[in-house]
C-alpha cells in the first residue's frame, strides 16, 4: 500500500492546537456507499471526463469516509470518485478517515454533495429530508435554548441558510419524497413542474397510482390548477379514477392559447437547409406583411 500522506486541517479556535488528518490510500474494496445515499452516480458525459482524469492523474481531492462497525469504511463524500476509480482500474484512492456519529455524517454528506452544479429535484428532496431529520435529532439531544433547531419550519430555515433557499422552499422539496417513483421521475425529467408536484404529494399512494393511469388515459401531465383540484378531491375523499380522468382530460389554458405547427407541415414550405430560427423569422416577416395589407385594405374601405 502506498505511503500515507499528511493532510493538515485546523480545528477549533485560532491559537488552539491543530489536529492533523491523514490522507490514506484505501483499497476500493473497503469503501462502501453511504446508507440511503440520495445522490445518483450516473455514467454520463461528466463521469467520462472524471474517469479520464482519474486514469491520467489519479484522484486529486481526497474522499471522506468513516469506519464501519462491520469493517471497511462508509463513504461520506466521494461516491463519483470511487466509481470513476473503479472504471479507471485503480486499486486504491485517497481518503480522509473521520469518526462521526450518524447525524453528523448525514449533514456532512449532504453539504458535500450539494456543491455540485447539477442536482436533480429528487436528489435535493431526499438530501434535504435526511439533513432536516438529522438537525432535528441533534436539536432534541442538545440542551438548546434557541428555537433555531426546534420545530419543523425552524430546522428547514437552517438548511435554507446553507443553500440560499427559504425554509419553506426546503419543505417544498421535502414534500417530493412523498411521491411515487414514477411521478418523481417525471419531476426530474421536467415533465411535471415543482409546484404541481408539491400539490400531488398530498395524494395518498393509492390515489397516485390511479393518477398515473388517468395521466396515461388523458396523455397529459397536471398543471398547477389541475394538481390543486386533485388535492382538494383527495381531501374530500372524492379522488376517484373517473374524477381524475375528468380533470386530466381538460384542456389547459396554455393549450387553448397556443397554436402549434409541426415540422412536417413547415418543411413543405421551406428549403431543407433552413434552420428553425430561419423558419420562425420568415413566418414573422410574412405575417407582418399580411397585417400591413389588411390594415391598408381596411383604411381604403373607410
FENQUISUL-V395687 format. One record per helix or strand of 2 or more residues. SS is the DSSP state (h for helix, s for strand). FROM is the first residue (numbers start at 1). TO is the last residue. If there is no record, write none. Layout:
ss->SS from->FROM to->TO
ss->SS from->FROM to->TO
This chain:
ss->s from->5 to->8
ss->s from->20 to->27
ss->h from->28 to->30
ss->s from->31 to->32
ss->h from->45 to->57
ss->s from->63 to->67
ss->s from->73 to->77
ss->h from->79 to->87
ss->s from->92 to->97
ss->h from->102 to->113
ss->h from->121 to->141
ss->h from->147 to->149
ss->h from->152 to->163
ss->h from->167 to->178
ss->h from->181 to->188
ss->h from->194 to->200
ss->h from->205 to->218
ss->h from->224 to->235
ss->h from->241 to->248
ss->h from->253 to->256
ss->h from->263 to->269
ss->h from->276 to->301
